[in-house]
């Protein structure tokens, strides 16, 4: 049973949780700690009752220089072994041997459990909200290095959860490990707080990994994908980037999801020459000698949206997110094309006192012809409130246009009739009407409509896979990506080529929310391509 050492001021070290007889910090057992705690509070009570405002000075006695009892040494040794090789010992010097850390008076080898494990090739699930017994059994065998047994369980896990990409990636990883010396990529996704987006990305990667491994000959190395969770948090993104960059087995990175996270990680990758392809980060602030993306940038998207808008509308109001790099860069690109004289207002979706109805009525009173919605994923729900209030206007309703943060089933399901006619500039459109197209095959495989994140992630993995060989290294991958050209039959449906700065060399698409387009489950509208 674990117990809590209270730490300061009872002991000179920090508080800590202990699962052995002895405290990791001060080296005392629970009984000794409780006695010190009792004496401390007894002294405090005595000082308070004395009425003396000046605290009594006490001189702490140095710890007795005594040998540890044999029983205690045995218990410490057993606990050290349980921690994976940590060795407890008393020492006068503050320095610890290389590979160990000081915990109070003790030097030990131990992994601190302060943060959950964020990287997995098959050793753990990063989607804890999903239950799958065969997946979990496969993970146990994978972790133990029993790859044939892991493959057996993971094959069952895939059959039992056909829409879940994690077991499929782990299955292919187990096969790659069994064959030996895999070619390893890292995929950084927000698994803990944006699970839907993370799984959309991983579906595209799983498809590309499967194709690559199935195409390999007998002596070829297979592809392994290590899934990494950064939670879209820039600080965490930088931490995992440092770990990936220092791991020579990682040949390239696919990610990160958000522009903020990618910006935080990119200097670390650049320093180590680690190639990065983001399928979802669109900010115009991104750029590096190691950076590529398979999604159109905010500059391209914003300019495309502005060019379309100014053909039909002269007076507009813009709603955007002041705390989002994505939203701000999209706004900047839009304003570089649309005349400033036609922008009546720029409204921050983040402001605490925002009144959606009042904001819409004010735009209507100013004779705005269209509302431009440029939210981040965090403020997309507020943008939908704006759409609903516009739909509820008693007379003239304004046209709705926006960026790709709204290009999701949630917009159609939650926006309902209010988003009918909504026009978005987006990085990809489905070609599921063509049975040979990737989108048609992927929808059949995963049992439902796929998203643009699925498609651009597939393209990112296909780009890297197309330049991989048995002797691949980071430097060669970088050089080959710069001259890469893939036909539409080799991608999600569009030609793939990078500009000298790593940008996707093609324009965004326009889509419209329309009742004639196939809707996602729970919606009456679907998105269709607007040529």
ZITA-V500999 format. One record per backbone hydrogen bond with DSSP energy under -0.5 kcal/mol. NH is the residue of the N-H (numbers start at 0). CO is the residue of the C=O. Records with the same first field share a line. If there is no record, write none. Layout:
NH=CO + CO
//
This chain:
2=17
4=2 + 15
5=3
7=12
9=6
10=6
15=4
17=2
22=27
26=22
29=20
32=28
33=29
34=30
35=31
36=32
37=33
38=34
39=35
40=36
41=37
42=38
43=39
44=40
45=41
46=42
47=43
48=44
49=45
50=46 + 47
51=46
52=50
54=52
59=57
65=63
72=68
73=69
74=70
75=71
76=72
77=73
78=74
79=75
80=76
81=77
82=78
83=80
84=79
85=79
87=85
99=96
100=107
102=105
104=24
105=102
106=88
107=100
109=107
111=109
114=111
119=226
129=126
130=128
135=131
136=132
137=133
138=134
139=135
140=136
141=137
142=138
143=139
144=141
145=140
146=144
149=145
150=146
151=147
152=148
153=149
154=150
155=151
156=152
157=153
158=154
159=155
160=156 + 157
163=160
164=162
167=163
168=164
169=165
170=166
171=167
172=168
173=169
174=170
175=171
176=172
177=173
178=174
179=175
182=221
183=181 + 248
184=223
185=251
186=225
187=185 + 253
188=186 + 227
190=188
193=189
197=193
198=194
199=195
200=196
201=197
202=198
203=199
204=200
205=201
206=202
207=203
208=204
209=205
210=206
211=207
212=208
213=209
214=210
215=212
219=216
223=182
225=184 + 223
226=119 + 224
227=186
228=117
229=188 + 227
230=188
232=229
233=231
236=232
237=233
238=234
239=235
240=236
241=237
242=238
243=239
244=240
245=241
246=243
247=245
249=246
250=183 + 248
251=183
252=274
253=185
254=252 + 276
261=257
262=258
263=259
264=260
265=261
266=262
267=264
268=264
269=265
270=266
271=267
272=268 + 269
273=268
274=250 + 272
275=289
276=252
277=291
278=276
281=279
285=282
290=287
291=275
292=501
293=277
297=281
300=296
301=297
302=298
303=299
304=300
305=301
306=302
307=303
308=304
309=305
310=306 + 307
311=307 + 308
312=308
315=341
316=369
317=344
318=371
319=346
320=373
321=319
323=320
324=322
327=323
328=324
329=325
330=326
331=327
332=328
333=329
334=330
335=331
336=333
337=333
341=338
342=339
343=315 + 341
344=315
346=317
348=319 + 346
350=347
353=350
355=353
358=354
359=355
360=356
361=357
362=358
363=359
364=360
365=361
366=363
367=362
368=314
369=314
370=398
371=316
372=370 + 400
373=318 + 371
379=376
382=378
383=379
384=380
385=381
386=382
387=383
388=384
389=385
390=386
391=387
392=389
398=368
400=370
401=422
402=372
405=402
406=403
407=405
410=407
411=407
412=408
413=409
414=409 + 410
415=411
417=414
418=415
419=416
420=512
421=418
422=399
423=510
424=401
425=423 + 508
433=430
434=432
436=433
440=436
441=437
442=438
443=439
444=440
445=441
446=442
447=442
454=450
455=451
456=452
457=453
458=454
459=455
460=456
461=457
462=458
463=459
464=460
465=461
466=463
467=463 + 464
471=468
476=472
477=473
478=474
479=475
480=476
481=477
482=478 + 479
483=480
485=495
489=486
490=487
495=485
496=494
497=483
498=502
501=498
504=496
505=503
508=425
510=423
511=527
512=421
513=511 + 525
516=513
519=524
522=519
525=513
527=511
529=509
530=528
//
